[in-house]
Amino acid sequence: FIQNIYGNAGMAPLMIIGSVPLYNMMAVVVLSVFKPGQSGLDHTVVKKTVKGIVTNPILIGIVAGLVWSALKIPKKVISSIGNVATPLGLMAMGATFDIKKAFGKIKPSAIAAFMKLIGLCAIFLPIAVKLGFRTDKLVAILIMLGSATTVSSFVMAKNMGHEGTLSSSVVMLTTMFSAFTVTGWLYILRHFMLI
């Protein structure tokens, strides 16, 4: 989005690289604490949570990518792998998707999708504008707040012992509707000459 609008990504990638590890660490904490059959917060849960953060594939990937970039190793192979990662994740999610279970969780899925695509943006974009964020930085904040839920949330939920129905439903709903909502938010920001 940022490169399509501005051509040069500027500081936005650094903002995203800074926030993605925080999102993933928080996801590991939430998934560990609220794991099915979990009876409360004890030493074992804390130990598993720390282990989950340290062994989180997304966090390991970010660190590996930073090392790769620092060593100036050619990026062609990594770019090719990166281009197929999301489609493969969506295919895996689709192959395990249970429509009956999804309809059983339609209300929380719809609420989560609404919060992701509209609620978070409605709350935090005005705050970002008030703090002085504009142009590519404001678009980066919009994308972090209001884009589709990443398929890695489904993979992470499954790997941490959750059923995955709710996360796969949210991924599906936000993927379907984000084209409309993100376009709407971009229109609003452009209308007020903020981007």
TORBA-552105 format. One record per residue (C-alpha): x, y, z; residue number from 1; residue in three letters. Coordinates in pm, whole numbers, m for minus. Layout:
N
<pt><X>X</X><Y>Y</Y><Z>Z</Z><i>NUM</i><aa>ALA</aa></pt>
...
***
This chain:
195
<pt><X>0</X><Y>0</Y><Z>0</Z><i>1</i><aa>PHE</aa></pt>
<pt><X>266</X><Y>245</Y><Z>106</Z><i>2</i><aa>ILE</aa></pt>
<pt><X>487</X><Y>184</Y><Z>m195</Z><i>3</i><aa>GLN</aa></pt>
<pt><X>188</X><Y>202</Y><Z>m430</Z><i>4</i><aa>ASN</aa></pt>
<pt><X>82</X><Y>538</Y><Z>m287</Z><i>5</i><aa>ILE</aa></pt>
<pt><X>419</X><Y>701</Y><Z>m224</Z><i>6</i><aa>TYR</aa></pt>
<pt><X>673</X><Y>501</Y><Z>m424</Z><i>7</i><aa>GLY</aa></pt>
<pt><X>924</X><Y>509</Y><Z>m139</Z><i>8</i><aa>ASN</aa></pt>
<pt><X>835</X><Y>325</Y><Z>182</Z><i>9</i><aa>ALA</aa></pt>
<pt><X>1045</X><Y>553</Y><Z>405</Z><i>10</i><aa>GLY</aa></pt>
<pt><X>1009</X><Y>490</Y><Z>778</Z><i>11</i><aa>MET</aa></pt>
<pt><X>696</X><Y>274</Y><Z>748</Z><i>12</i><aa>ALA</aa></pt>
<pt><X>878</X><Y>m64</Y><Z>725</Z><i>13</i><aa>PRO</aa></pt>
<pt><X>1062</X><Y>16</Y><Z>1048</Z><i>14</i><aa>LEU</aa></pt>
<pt><X>730</X><Y>92</Y><Z>1216</Z><i>15</i><aa>MET</aa></pt>
<pt><X>589</X><Y>m241</Y><Z>1099</Z><i>16</i><aa>ILE</aa></pt>
<pt><X>903</X><Y>m437</Y><Z>1193</Z><i>17</i><aa>ILE</aa></pt>
<pt><X>884</X><Y>m276</Y><Z>1537</Z><i>18</i><aa>GLY</aa></pt>
<pt><X>518</X><Y>m362</Y><Z>1592</Z><i>19</i><aa>SER</aa></pt>
<pt><X>499</X><Y>m717</Y><Z>1448</Z><i>20</i><aa>VAL</aa></pt>
<pt><X>715</X><Y>m872</Y><Z>1724</Z><i>21</i><aa>PRO</aa></pt>
<pt><X>499</X><Y>m701</Y><Z>1988</Z><i>22</i><aa>LEU</aa></pt>
<pt><X>180</X><Y>m836</Y><Z>1825</Z><i>23</i><aa>TYR</aa></pt>
<pt><X>326</X><Y>m1186</Y><Z>1814</Z><i>24</i><aa>ASN</aa></pt>
<pt><X>455</X><Y>m1181</Y><Z>2170</Z><i>25</i><aa>MET</aa></pt>
<pt><X>113</X><Y>m1069</Y><Z>2293</Z><i>26</i><aa>MET</aa></pt>
<pt><X>m55</X><Y>m1340</Y><Z>2084</Z><i>27</i><aa>ALA</aa></pt>
<pt><X>165</X><Y>m1606</Y><Z>2244</Z><i>28</i><aa>VAL</aa></pt>
<pt><X>80</X><Y>m1473</Y><Z>2591</Z><i>29</i><aa>VAL</aa></pt>
<pt><X>m296</X><Y>m1471</Y><Z>2520</Z><i>30</i><aa>VAL</aa></pt>
<pt><X>m294</X><Y>m1815</Y><Z>2354</Z><i>31</i><aa>LEU</aa></pt>
<pt><X>m89</X><Y>m1962</Y><Z>2641</Z><i>32</i><aa>SER</aa></pt>
<pt><X>m299</X><Y>m1818</Y><Z>2921</Z><i>33</i><aa>VAL</aa></pt>
<pt><X>m634</X><Y>m1901</Y><Z>2758</Z><i>34</i><aa>PHE</aa></pt>
<pt><X>m538</X><Y>m2244</Y><Z>2625</Z><i>35</i><aa>LYS</aa></pt>
<pt><X>m823</X><Y>m2497</Y><Z>2640</Z><i>36</i><aa>PRO</aa></pt>
<pt><X>m807</X><Y>m2692</Y><Z>2965</Z><i>37</i><aa>GLY</aa></pt>
<pt><X>m587</X><Y>m2428</Y><Z>3127</Z><i>38</i><aa>GLN</aa></pt>
<pt><X>m676</X><Y>m2397</Y><Z>3496</Z><i>39</i><aa>SER</aa></pt>
<pt><X>m498</X><Y>m2072</Y><Z>3573</Z><i>40</i><aa>GLY</aa></pt>
<pt><X>m168</X><Y>m1889</Y><Z>3569</Z><i>41</i><aa>LEU</aa></pt>
<pt><X>113</X><Y>m2081</Y><Z>3734</Z><i>42</i><aa>ASP</aa></pt>
<pt><X>488</X><Y>m2139</Y><Z>3697</Z><i>43</i><aa>HIS</aa></pt>
<pt><X>437</X><Y>m2399</Y><Z>3421</Z><i>44</i><aa>THR</aa></pt>
<pt><X>221</X><Y>m2161</Y><Z>3214</Z><i>45</i><aa>VAL</aa></pt>
<pt><X>476</X><Y>m1880</Y><Z>3251</Z><i>46</i><aa>VAL</aa></pt>
<pt><X>756</X><Y>m2117</Y><Z>3145</Z><i>47</i><aa>LYS</aa></pt>
<pt><X>558</X><Y>m2239</Y><Z>2841</Z><i>48</i><aa>LYS</aa></pt>
<pt><X>472</X><Y>m1879</Y><Z>2749</Z><i>49</i><aa>THR</aa></pt>
<pt><X>837</X><Y>m1771</Y><Z>2756</Z><i>50</i><aa>VAL</aa></pt>
<pt><X>932</X><Y>m2080</Y><Z>2554</Z><i>51</i><aa>LYS</aa></pt>
<pt><X>651</X><Y>m2000</Y><Z>2308</Z><i>52</i><aa>GLY</aa></pt>
<pt><X>783</X><Y>m1646</Y><Z>2260</Z><i>53</i><aa>ILE</aa></pt>
<pt><X>1144</X><Y>m1760</Y><Z>2211</Z><i>54</i><aa>VAL</aa></pt>
<pt><X>1047</X><Y>m2036</Y><Z>1967</Z><i>55</i><aa>THR</aa></pt>
<pt><X>780</X><Y>m1836</Y><Z>1780</Z><i>56</i><aa>ASN</aa></pt>
<pt><X>847</X><Y>m1895</Y><Z>1407</Z><i>57</i><aa>PRO</aa></pt>
<pt><X>745</X><Y>m1541</Y><Z>1310</Z><i>58</i><aa>ILE</aa></pt>
<pt><X>983</X><Y>m1385</Y><Z>1562</Z><i>59</i><aa>LEU</aa></pt>
<pt><X>1260</X><Y>m1621</Y><Z>1455</Z><i>60</i><aa>ILE</aa></pt>
<pt><X>1185</X><Y>m1528</Y><Z>1093</Z><i>61</i><aa>GLY</aa></pt>
<pt><X>1212</X><Y>m1157</Y><Z>1169</Z><i>62</i><aa>ILE</aa></pt>
<pt><X>1547</X><Y>m1204</Y><Z>1341</Z><i>63</i><aa>VAL</aa></pt>
<pt><X>1671</X><Y>m1426</Y><Z>1056</Z><i>64</i><aa>ALA</aa></pt>
<pt><X>1552</X><Y>m1167</Y><Z>801</Z><i>65</i><aa>GLY</aa></pt>
<pt><X>1734</X><Y>m887</Y><Z>982</Z><i>66</i><aa>LEU</aa></pt>
<pt><X>2054</X><Y>m1094</Y><Z>990</Z><i>67</i><aa>VAL</aa></pt>
<pt><X>2006</X><Y>m1183</Y><Z>620</Z><i>68</i><aa>TRP</aa></pt>
<pt><X>1964</X><Y>m813</Y><Z>537</Z><i>69</i><aa>SER</aa></pt>
<pt><X>2263</X><Y>m707</Y><Z>750</Z><i>70</i><aa>ALA</aa></pt>
<pt><X>2485</X><Y>m962</Y><Z>573</Z><i>71</i><aa>LEU</aa></pt>
<pt><X>2361</X><Y>m831</Y><Z>236</Z><i>72</i><aa>LYS</aa></pt>
<pt><X>2285</X><Y>m1181</Y><Z>107</Z><i>73</i><aa>ILE</aa></pt>
<pt><X>2089</X><Y>m1177</Y><Z>m224</Z><i>74</i><aa>PRO</aa></pt>
<pt><X>1713</X><Y>m1166</Y><Z>m159</Z><i>75</i><aa>LYS</aa></pt>
<pt><X>1577</X><Y>m1349</Y><Z>m464</Z><i>76</i><aa>LYS</aa></pt>
<pt><X>1525</X><Y>m1688</Y><Z>m292</Z><i>77</i><aa>VAL</aa></pt>
<pt><X>1373</X><Y>m1531</Y><Z>20</Z><i>78</i><aa>ILE</aa></pt>
<pt><X>1141</X><Y>m1316</Y><Z>m194</Z><i>79</i><aa>SER</aa></pt>
<pt><X>1022</X><Y>m1626</Y><Z>m380</Z><i>80</i><aa>SER</aa></pt>
<pt><X>953</X><Y>m1809</Y><Z>m53</Z><i>81</i><aa>ILE</aa></pt>
<pt><X>779</X><Y>m1502</Y><Z>89</Z><i>82</i><aa>GLY</aa></pt>
<pt><X>553</X><Y>m1477</Y><Z>m216</Z><i>83</i><aa>ASN</aa></pt>
<pt><X>413</X><Y>m1828</Y><Z>m160</Z><i>84</i><aa>VAL</aa></pt>
<pt><X>391</X><Y>m1823</Y><Z>221</Z><i>85</i><aa>ALA</aa></pt>
<pt><X>51</X><Y>m1654</Y><Z>252</Z><i>86</i><aa>THR</aa></pt>
<pt><X>m120</X><Y>m1852</Y><Z>m29</Z><i>87</i><aa>PRO</aa></pt>
<pt><X>10</X><Y>m2178</Y><Z>123</Z><i>88</i><aa>LEU</aa></pt>
<pt><X>m116</X><Y>m2073</Y><Z>467</Z><i>89</i><aa>GLY</aa></pt>
<pt><X>m457</X><Y>m1989</Y><Z>323</Z><i>90</i><aa>LEU</aa></pt>
<pt><X>m469</X><Y>m2324</Y><Z>143</Z><i>91</i><aa>MET</aa></pt>
<pt><X>m384</X><Y>m2509</Y><Z>466</Z><i>92</i><aa>ALA</aa></pt>
<pt><X>m649</X><Y>m2313</Y><Z>653</Z><i>93</i><aa>MET</aa></pt>
<pt><X>m907</X><Y>m2380</Y><Z>381</Z><i>94</i><aa>GLY</aa></pt>
<pt><X>m831</X><Y>m2753</Y><Z>381</Z><i>95</i><aa>ALA</aa></pt>
<pt><X>m906</X><Y>m2778</Y><Z>754</Z><i>96</i><aa>THR</aa></pt>
<pt><X>m1200</X><Y>m2533</Y><Z>758</Z><i>97</i><aa>PHE</aa></pt>
<pt><X>m1518</X><Y>m2680</Y><Z>913</Z><i>98</i><aa>ASP</aa></pt>
<pt><X>m1822</X><Y>m2484</Y><Z>791</Z><i>99</i><aa>ILE</aa></pt>
<pt><X>m2054</X><Y>m2623</Y><Z>1064</Z><i>100</i><aa>LYS</aa></pt>
<pt><X>m1819</X><Y>m2516</Y><Z>1342</Z><i>101</i><aa>LYS</aa></pt>
<pt><X>m1770</X><Y>m2179</Y><Z>1172</Z><i>102</i><aa>ALA</aa></pt>
<pt><X>m2146</X><Y>m2110</Y><Z>1171</Z><i>103</i><aa>PHE</aa></pt>
<pt><X>m2148</X><Y>m2199</Y><Z>1540</Z><i>104</i><aa>GLY</aa></pt>
<pt><X>m1900</X><Y>m1917</Y><Z>1601</Z><i>105</i><aa>LYS</aa></pt>
<pt><X>m2041</X><Y>m1663</Y><Z>1354</Z><i>106</i><aa>ILE</aa></pt>
<pt><X>m2128</X><Y>m1398</Y><Z>1616</Z><i>107</i><aa>LYS</aa></pt>
<pt><X>m1783</X><Y>m1376</Y><Z>1781</Z><i>108</i><aa>PRO</aa></pt>
<pt><X>m1620</X><Y>m1401</Y><Z>1437</Z><i>109</i><aa>SER</aa></pt>
<pt><X>m1828</X><Y>m1110</Y><Z>1304</Z><i>110</i><aa>ALA</aa></pt>
<pt><X>m1757</X><Y>m902</Y><Z>1615</Z><i>111</i><aa>ILE</aa></pt>
<pt><X>m1381</X><Y>m971</Y><Z>1589</Z><i>112</i><aa>ALA</aa></pt>
<pt><X>m1382</X><Y>m888</Y><Z>1216</Z><i>113</i><aa>ALA</aa></pt>
<pt><X>m1571</X><Y>m562</Y><Z>1282</Z><i>114</i><aa>PHE</aa></pt>
<pt><X>m1325</X><Y>m469</Y><Z>1557</Z><i>115</i><aa>MET</aa></pt>
<pt><X>m1027</X><Y>m545</Y><Z>1331</Z><i>116</i><aa>LYS</aa></pt>
<pt><X>m1150</X><Y>m366</Y><Z>1020</Z><i>117</i><aa>LEU</aa></pt>
<pt><X>m1348</X><Y>m75</Y><Z>1165</Z><i>118</i><aa>ILE</aa></pt>
<pt><X>m1329</X><Y>m50</Y><Z>1545</Z><i>119</i><aa>GLY</aa></pt>
<pt><X>m952</X><Y>m26</Y><Z>1590</Z><i>120</i><aa>LEU</aa></pt>
<pt><X>m921</X><Y>228</Y><Z>1308</Z><i>121</i><aa>CYS</aa></pt>
<pt><X>m1209</X><Y>439</Y><Z>1439</Z><i>122</i><aa>ALA</aa></pt>
<pt><X>m1043</X><Y>458</Y><Z>1781</Z><i>123</i><aa>ILE</aa></pt>
<pt><X>m674</X><Y>487</Y><Z>1699</Z><i>124</i><aa>PHE</aa></pt>
<pt><X>m653</X><Y>672</Y><Z>1365</Z><i>125</i><aa>LEU</aa></pt>
<pt><X>m786</X><Y>997</Y><Z>1519</Z><i>126</i><aa>PRO</aa></pt>
<pt><X>m534</X><Y>956</Y><Z>1802</Z><i>127</i><aa>ILE</aa></pt>
<pt><X>m253</X><Y>904</Y><Z>1548</Z><i>128</i><aa>ALA</aa></pt>
<pt><X>m364</X><Y>1215</Y><Z>1357</Z><i>129</i><aa>VAL</aa></pt>
<pt><X>m375</X><Y>1415</Y><Z>1682</Z><i>130</i><aa>LYS</aa></pt>
<pt><X>m20</X><Y>1295</Y><Z>1760</Z><i>131</i><aa>LEU</aa></pt>
<pt><X>95</X><Y>1431</Y><Z>1424</Z><i>132</i><aa>GLY</aa></pt>
<pt><X>127</X><Y>1119</Y><Z>1207</Z><i>133</i><aa>PHE</aa></pt>
<pt><X>77</X><Y>1193</Y><Z>837</Z><i>134</i><aa>ARG</aa></pt>
<pt><X>140</X><Y>1048</Y><Z>489</Z><i>135</i><aa>THR</aa></pt>
<pt><X>326</X><Y>714</Y><Z>477</Z><i>136</i><aa>ASP</aa></pt>
<pt><X>343</X><Y>680</Y><Z>856</Z><i>137</i><aa>LYS</aa></pt>
<pt><X>m34</X><Y>721</Y><Z>887</Z><i>138</i><aa>LEU</aa></pt>
<pt><X>m90</X><Y>465</Y><Z>610</Z><i>139</i><aa>VAL</aa></pt>
<pt><X>141</X><Y>224</Y><Z>798</Z><i>140</i><aa>ALA</aa></pt>
<pt><X>m69</X><Y>271</Y><Z>1110</Z><i>141</i><aa>ILE</aa></pt>
<pt><X>m387</X><Y>215</Y><Z>906</Z><i>142</i><aa>LEU</aa></pt>
<pt><X>m249</X><Y>m110</Y><Z>763</Z><i>143</i><aa>ILE</aa></pt>
<pt><X>m138</X><Y>m234</Y><Z>1104</Z><i>144</i><aa>MET</aa></pt>
<pt><X>m481</X><Y>m155</Y><Z>1250</Z><i>145</i><aa>LEU</aa></pt>
<pt><X>m727</X><Y>m229</Y><Z>972</Z><i>146</i><aa>GLY</aa></pt>
<pt><X>m587</X><Y>m483</Y><Z>728</Z><i>147</i><aa>SER</aa></pt>
<pt><X>m699</X><Y>m845</Y><Z>708</Z><i>148</i><aa>ALA</aa></pt>
<pt><X>m604</X><Y>m1073</Y><Z>994</Z><i>149</i><aa>THR</aa></pt>
<pt><X>m297</X><Y>m1269</Y><Z>894</Z><i>150</i><aa>THR</aa></pt>
<pt><X>m325</X><Y>m1640</Y><Z>825</Z><i>151</i><aa>VAL</aa></pt>
<pt><X>m38</X><Y>m1696</Y><Z>1068</Z><i>152</i><aa>SER</aa></pt>
<pt><X>m286</X><Y>m1631</Y><Z>1352</Z><i>153</i><aa>SER</aa></pt>
<pt><X>m468</X><Y>m1950</Y><Z>1252</Z><i>154</i><aa>PHE</aa></pt>
<pt><X>m142</X><Y>m2145</Y><Z>1230</Z><i>155</i><aa>VAL</aa></pt>
<pt><X>m28</X><Y>m2010</Y><Z>1568</Z><i>156</i><aa>MET</aa></pt>
<pt><X>m363</X><Y>m2092</Y><Z>1733</Z><i>157</i><aa>ALA</aa></pt>
<pt><X>m352</X><Y>m2449</Y><Z>1602</Z><i>158</i><aa>LYS</aa></pt>
<pt><X>11</X><Y>m2497</Y><Z>1708</Z><i>159</i><aa>ASN</aa></pt>
<pt><X>m69</X><Y>m2378</Y><Z>2060</Z><i>160</i><aa>MET</aa></pt>
<pt><X>m351</X><Y>m2628</Y><Z>2113</Z><i>161</i><aa>GLY</aa></pt>
<pt><X>m654</X><Y>m2423</Y><Z>2011</Z><i>162</i><aa>HIS</aa></pt>
<pt><X>m923</X><Y>m2547</Y><Z>1775</Z><i>163</i><aa>GLU</aa></pt>
<pt><X>m862</X><Y>m2271</Y><Z>1520</Z><i>164</i><aa>GLY</aa></pt>
<pt><X>m1224</X><Y>m2231</Y><Z>1404</Z><i>165</i><aa>THR</aa></pt>
<pt><X>m1263</X><Y>m1879</Y><Z>1539</Z><i>166</i><aa>LEU</aa></pt>
<pt><X>m927</X><Y>m1760</Y><Z>1404</Z><i>167</i><aa>SER</aa></pt>
<pt><X>m988</X><Y>m1914</Y><Z>1060</Z><i>168</i><aa>SER</aa></pt>
<pt><X>m1334</X><Y>m1752</Y><Z>1046</Z><i>169</i><aa>SER</aa></pt>
<pt><X>m1188</X><Y>m1413</Y><Z>1136</Z><i>170</i><aa>VAL</aa></pt>
<pt><X>m912</X><Y>m1453</Y><Z>875</Z><i>171</i><aa>VAL</aa></pt>
<pt><X>m1175</X><Y>m1539</Y><Z>612</Z><i>172</i><aa>MET</aa></pt>
<pt><X>m1413</X><Y>m1252</Y><Z>702</Z><i>173</i><aa>LEU</aa></pt>
<pt><X>m1141</X><Y>m988</Y><Z>728</Z><i>174</i><aa>THR</aa></pt>
<pt><X>m982</X><Y>m1104</Y><Z>403</Z><i>175</i><aa>THR</aa></pt>
<pt><X>m1317</X><Y>m1077</Y><Z>223</Z><i>176</i><aa>MET</aa></pt>
<pt><X>m1413</X><Y>m734</Y><Z>360</Z><i>177</i><aa>PHE</aa></pt>
<pt><X>m1077</X><Y>m557</Y><Z>404</Z><i>178</i><aa>SER</aa></pt>
<pt><X>m1068</X><Y>m453</Y><Z>38</Z><i>179</i><aa>ALA</aa></pt>
<pt><X>m1376</X><Y>m240</Y><Z>105</Z><i>180</i><aa>PHE</aa></pt>
<pt><X>m1289</X><Y>m112</Y><Z>452</Z><i>181</i><aa>THR</aa></pt>
<pt><X>m923</X><Y>m27</Y><Z>381</Z><i>182</i><aa>VAL</aa></pt>
<pt><X>m1030</X><Y>152</Y><Z>62</Z><i>183</i><aa>THR</aa></pt>
<pt><X>m1287</X><Y>342</Y><Z>267</Z><i>184</i><aa>GLY</aa></pt>
<pt><X>m1032</X><Y>443</Y><Z>530</Z><i>185</i><aa>TRP</aa></pt>
<pt><X>m787</X><Y>552</Y><Z>260</Z><i>186</i><aa>LEU</aa></pt>
<pt><X>m1062</X><Y>763</Y><Z>100</Z><i>187</i><aa>TYR</aa></pt>
<pt><X>m1143</X><Y>928</Y><Z>435</Z><i>188</i><aa>ILE</aa></pt>
<pt><X>m776</X><Y>1003</Y><Z>508</Z><i>189</i><aa>LEU</aa></pt>
<pt><X>m723</X><Y>1141</Y><Z>159</Z><i>190</i><aa>ARG</aa></pt>
<pt><X>m1045</X><Y>1347</Y><Z>180</Z><i>191</i><aa>HIS</aa></pt>
<pt><X>m909</X><Y>1520</Y><Z>492</Z><i>192</i><aa>PHE</aa></pt>
<pt><X>m569</X><Y>1562</Y><Z>318</Z><i>193</i><aa>MET</aa></pt>
<pt><X>m388</X><Y>1353</Y><Z>579</Z><i>194</i><aa>LEU</aa></pt>
<pt><X>m220</X><Y>1123</Y><Z>325</Z><i>195</i><aa>ILE</aa></pt>
***
